[in-house]
Amino acid sequence: MYSGIPFIASFLTVPMAAILIDWLRAPGCLSKTVVQKTFCVFGFVESGCLLMLTGYFGCDRLAAVTTL
C-alpha cells in the first residue's frame, strides 16, 4: 500500500505542473528552452534532496517511501 504513494503524488502534481508550464510559456514570459531547463534542474535538485533525506528516517517505512 505504501508503494503507491509516489504514484498518487505524481498523479496529482503533473497536471498542476502542466498548467504552470503553459502559464510560464505564455507570449512574452519565458521561452520553451528556459522553462524546460528550469523544471529539469528543479526536478533533479528536489529528487536528490529527498533521496538524501530518506537516509535519515531509520525504520520509518512510511516516511522513507513517501520521500522516494
Phi and psi in radians as a Rosetta constraint file:
Dihedral C 1 N 2 CA 2 C 2 CIRCULARHARMONIC -1.144 0.35
Dihedral N 2 CA 2 C 2 N 3 CIRCULARHARMONIC -0.508 0.35
Dihedral C 2 N 3 CA 3 C 3 CIRCULARHARMONIC -1.203 0.35
Dihedral N 3 CA 3 C 3 N 4 CIRCULARHARMONIC -0.267 0.35
Dihedral C 3 N 4 CA 4 C 4 CIRCULARHARMONIC -1.451 0.35
Dihedral N 4 CA 4 C 4 N 5 CIRCULARHARMONIC -0.229 0.35
Dihedral C 4 N 5 CA 5 C 5 CIRCULARHARMONIC -1.013 0.35
Dihedral N 5 CA 5 C 5 N 6 CIRCULARHARMONIC -0.829 0.35
Dihedral C 5 N 6 CA 6 C 6 CIRCULARHARMONIC -1.074 0.35
Dihedral N 6 CA 6 C 6 N 7 CIRCULARHARMONIC -0.602 0.35
Dihedral C 6 N 7 CA 7 C 7 CIRCULARHARMONIC -1.239 0.35
Dihedral N 7 CA 7 C 7 N 8 CIRCULARHARMONIC -0.634 0.35
Dihedral C 7 N 8 CA 8 C 8 CIRCULARHARMONIC -1.154 0.35
Dihedral N 8 CA 8 C 8 N 9 CIRCULARHARMONIC -0.744 0.35
Dihedral C 8 N 9 CA 9 C 9 CIRCULARHARMONIC -1.086 0.35
Dihedral N 9 CA 9 C 9 N 10 CIRCULARHARMONIC -0.720 0.35
Dihedral C 9 N 10 CA 10 C 10 CIRCULARHARMONIC -1.128 0.35
Dihedral N 10 CA 10 C 10 N 11 CIRCULARHARMONIC -0.717 0.35
Dihedral C 10 N 11 CA 11 C 11 CIRCULARHARMONIC -1.048 0.35
Dihedral N 11 CA 11 C 11 N 12 CIRCULARHARMONIC -0.584 0.35
Dihedral C 11 N 12 CA 12 C 12 CIRCULARHARMONIC -1.483 0.35
Dihedral N 12 CA 12 C 12 N 13 CIRCULARHARMONIC -0.567 0.35
Dihedral C 12 N 13 CA 13 C 13 CIRCULARHARMONIC -1.557 0.35
Dihedral N 13 CA 13 C 13 N 14 CIRCULARHARMONIC -0.470 0.35
Dihedral C 13 N 14 CA 14 C 14 CIRCULARHARMONIC -1.083 0.35
Dihedral N 14 CA 14 C 14 N 15 CIRCULARHARMONIC -0.800 0.35
Dihedral C 14 N 15 CA 15 C 15 CIRCULARHARMONIC -1.094 0.35
Dihedral N 15 CA 15 C 15 N 16 CIRCULARHARMONIC -0.631 0.35
Dihedral C 15 N 16 CA 16 C 16 CIRCULARHARMONIC -1.161 0.35
Dihedral N 16 CA 16 C 16 N 17 CIRCULARHARMONIC -0.680 0.35
Dihedral C 16 N 17 CA 17 C 17 CIRCULARHARMONIC -1.145 0.35
Dihedral N 17 CA 17 C 17 N 18 CIRCULARHARMONIC -0.661 0.35
Dihedral C 17 N 18 CA 18 C 18 CIRCULARHARMONIC -1.106 0.35
Dihedral N 18 CA 18 C 18 N 19 CIRCULARHARMONIC -0.703 0.35
Dihedral C 18 N 19 CA 19 C 19 CIRCULARHARMONIC -1.133 0.35
Dihedral N 19 CA 19 C 19 N 20 CIRCULARHARMONIC -0.735 0.35
Dihedral C 19 N 20 CA 20 C 20 CIRCULARHARMONIC -1.119 0.35
Dihedral N 20 CA 20 C 20 N 21 CIRCULARHARMONIC -0.719 0.35
Dihedral C 20 N 21 CA 21 C 21 CIRCULARHARMONIC -1.100 0.35
Dihedral N 21 CA 21 C 21 N 22 CIRCULARHARMONIC -0.782 0.35
Dihedral C 21 N 22 CA 22 C 22 CIRCULARHARMONIC -1.086 0.35
Dihedral N 22 CA 22 C 22 N 23 CIRCULARHARMONIC -0.662 0.35
Dihedral C 22 N 23 CA 23 C 23 CIRCULARHARMONIC -1.196 0.35
Dihedral N 23 CA 23 C 23 N 24 CIRCULARHARMONIC -0.706 0.35
Dihedral C 23 N 24 CA 24 C 24 CIRCULARHARMONIC -1.202 0.35
Dihedral N 24 CA 24 C 24 N 25 CIRCULARHARMONIC -0.514 0.35
Dihedral C 24 N 25 CA 25 C 25 CIRCULARHARMONIC -1.527 0.35
Dihedral N 25 CA 25 C 25 N 26 CIRCULARHARMONIC 0.059 0.35
Dihedral C 25 N 26 CA 26 C 26 CIRCULARHARMONIC -0.981 0.35
Dihedral N 26 CA 26 C 26 N 27 CIRCULARHARMONIC 2.680 0.35
Dihedral C 26 N 27 CA 27 C 27 CIRCULARHARMONIC -0.931 0.35
Dihedral N 27 CA 27 C 27 N 28 CIRCULARHARMONIC 2.196 0.35
Dihedral C 27 N 28 CA 28 C 28 CIRCULARHARMONIC 1.615 0.35
Dihedral N 28 CA 28 C 28 N 29 CIRCULARHARMONIC -0.132 0.35
Dihedral C 28 N 29 CA 29 C 29 CIRCULARHARMONIC -1.543 0.35
Dihedral N 29 CA 29 C 29 N 30 CIRCULARHARMONIC -1.508 0.35
Dihedral C 29 N 30 CA 30 C 30 CIRCULARHARMONIC -2.319 0.35
Dihedral N 30 CA 30 C 30 N 31 CIRCULARHARMONIC 2.703 0.35
Dihedral C 30 N 31 CA 31 C 31 CIRCULARHARMONIC -1.388 0.35
Dihedral N 31 CA 31 C 31 N 32 CIRCULARHARMONIC 2.883 0.35
Dihedral C 31 N 32 CA 32 C 32 CIRCULARHARMONIC -1.052 0.35
Dihedral N 32 CA 32 C 32 N 33 CIRCULARHARMONIC -0.721 0.35
Dihedral C 32 N 33 CA 33 C 33 CIRCULARHARMONIC -1.126 0.35
Dihedral N 33 CA 33 C 33 N 34 CIRCULARHARMONIC -0.764 0.35
Dihedral C 33 N 34 CA 34 C 34 CIRCULARHARMONIC -1.110 0.35
Dihedral N 34 CA 34 C 34 N 35 CIRCULARHARMONIC -0.751 0.35
Dihedral C 34 N 35 CA 35 C 35 CIRCULARHARMONIC -1.134 0.35
Dihedral N 35 CA 35 C 35 N 36 CIRCULARHARMONIC -0.767 0.35
Dihedral C 35 N 36 CA 36 C 36 CIRCULARHARMONIC -1.095 0.35
Dihedral N 36 CA 36 C 36 N 37 CIRCULARHARMONIC -0.794 0.35
Dihedral C 36 N 37 CA 37 C 37 CIRCULARHARMONIC -1.174 0.35
Dihedral N 37 CA 37 C 37 N 38 CIRCULARHARMONIC -0.653 0.35
Dihedral C 37 N 38 CA 38 C 38 CIRCULARHARMONIC -1.123 0.35
Dihedral N 38 CA 38 C 38 N 39 CIRCULARHARMONIC -0.803 0.35
Dihedral C 38 N 39 CA 39 C 39 CIRCULARHARMONIC -1.182 0.35
Dihedral N 39 CA 39 C 39 N 40 CIRCULARHARMONIC -0.600 0.35
Dihedral C 39 N 40 CA 40 C 40 CIRCULARHARMONIC -1.141 0.35
Dihedral N 40 CA 40 C 40 N 41 CIRCULARHARMONIC -0.830 0.35
Dihedral C 40 N 41 CA 41 C 41 CIRCULARHARMONIC -1.092 0.35
Dihedral N 41 CA 41 C 41 N 42 CIRCULARHARMONIC -0.799 0.35
Dihedral C 41 N 42 CA 42 C 42 CIRCULARHARMONIC -1.049 0.35
Dihedral N 42 CA 42 C 42 N 43 CIRCULARHARMONIC -0.724 0.35
Dihedral C 42 N 43 CA 43 C 43 CIRCULARHARMONIC -1.110 0.35
Dihedral N 43 CA 43 C 43 N 44 CIRCULARHARMONIC -0.754 0.35
Dihedral C 43 N 44 CA 44 C 44 CIRCULARHARMONIC -1.177 0.35
Dihedral N 44 CA 44 C 44 N 45 CIRCULARHARMONIC -0.736 0.35
Dihedral C 44 N 45 CA 45 C 45 CIRCULARHARMONIC -1.141 0.35
Dihedral N 45 CA 45 C 45 N 46 CIRCULARHARMONIC -0.794 0.35
Dihedral C 45 N 46 CA 46 C 46 CIRCULARHARMONIC -1.084 0.35
Dihedral N 46 CA 46 C 46 N 47 CIRCULARHARMONIC -0.784 0.35
Dihedral C 46 N 47 CA 47 C 47 CIRCULARHARMONIC -1.084 0.35
Dihedral N 47 CA 47 C 47 N 48 CIRCULARHARMONIC -0.763 0.35
Dihedral C 47 N 48 CA 48 C 48 CIRCULARHARMONIC -1.110 0.35
Dihedral N 48 CA 48 C 48 N 49 CIRCULARHARMONIC -0.752 0.35
Dihedral C 48 N 49 CA 49 C 49 CIRCULARHARMONIC -1.133 0.35
Dihedral N 49 CA 49 C 49 N 50 CIRCULARHARMONIC -0.757 0.35
Dihedral C 49 N 50 CA 50 C 50 CIRCULARHARMONIC -1.174 0.35
Dihedral N 50 CA 50 C 50 N 51 CIRCULARHARMONIC -0.615 0.35
Dihedral C 50 N 51 CA 51 C 51 CIRCULARHARMONIC -1.162 0.35
Dihedral N 51 CA 51 C 51 N 52 CIRCULARHARMONIC -0.708 0.35
Dihedral C 51 N 52 CA 52 C 52 CIRCULARHARMONIC -1.162 0.35
Dihedral N 52 CA 52 C 52 N 53 CIRCULARHARMONIC -0.658 0.35
Dihedral C 52 N 53 CA 53 C 53 CIRCULARHARMONIC -1.136 0.35
Dihedral N 53 CA 53 C 53 N 54 CIRCULARHARMONIC -0.530 0.35
Dihedral C 53 N 54 CA 54 C 54 CIRCULARHARMONIC -1.028 0.35
Dihedral N 54 CA 54 C 54 N 55 CIRCULARHARMONIC -0.605 0.35
Dihedral C 54 N 55 CA 55 C 55 CIRCULARHARMONIC -1.169 0.35
Dihedral N 55 CA 55 C 55 N 56 CIRCULARHARMONIC -0.283 0.35
Dihedral C 55 N 56 CA 56 C 56 CIRCULARHARMONIC -1.645 0.35
Dihedral N 56 CA 56 C 56 N 57 CIRCULARHARMONIC 0.025 0.35
Dihedral C 56 N 57 CA 57 C 57 CIRCULARHARMONIC -1.536 0.35
Dihedral N 57 CA 57 C 57 N 58 CIRCULARHARMONIC -0.259 0.35
Dihedral C 57 N 58 CA 58 C 58 CIRCULARHARMONIC 1.183 0.35
Dihedral N 58 CA 58 C 58 N 59 CIRCULARHARMONIC -2.114 0.35
Dihedral C 58 N 59 CA 59 C 59 CIRCULARHARMONIC -1.707 0.35
Dihedral N 59 CA 59 C 59 N 60 CIRCULARHARMONIC 0.182 0.35
Dihedral C 59 N 60 CA 60 C 60 CIRCULARHARMONIC -1.401 0.35
Dihedral N 60 CA 60 C 60 N 61 CIRCULARHARMONIC 1.666 0.35
Dihedral C 60 N 61 CA 61 C 61 CIRCULARHARMONIC -1.130 0.35
Dihedral N 61 CA 61 C 61 N 62 CIRCULARHARMONIC -0.716 0.35
Dihedral C 61 N 62 CA 62 C 62 CIRCULARHARMONIC -1.086 0.35
Dihedral N 62 CA 62 C 62 N 63 CIRCULARHARMONIC -0.805 0.35
Dihedral C 62 N 63 CA 63 C 63 CIRCULARHARMONIC -1.150 0.35
Dihedral N 63 CA 63 C 63 N 64 CIRCULARHARMONIC -0.701 0.35
Dihedral C 63 N 64 CA 64 C 64 CIRCULARHARMONIC -1.123 0.35
Dihedral N 64 CA 64 C 64 N 65 CIRCULARHARMONIC -0.792 0.35
Dihedral C 64 N 65 CA 65 C 65 CIRCULARHARMONIC -1.198 0.35
Dihedral N 65 CA 65 C 65 N 66 CIRCULARHARMONIC -0.640 0.35
Dihedral C 65 N 66 CA 66 C 66 CIRCULARHARMONIC -1.099 0.35
Dihedral N 66 CA 66 C 66 N 67 CIRCULARHARMONIC -0.741 0.35
Dihedral C 66 N 67 CA 67 C 67 CIRCULARHARMONIC -1.308 0.35
Dihedral N 67 CA 67 C 67 N 68 CIRCULARHARMONIC -0.448 0.35
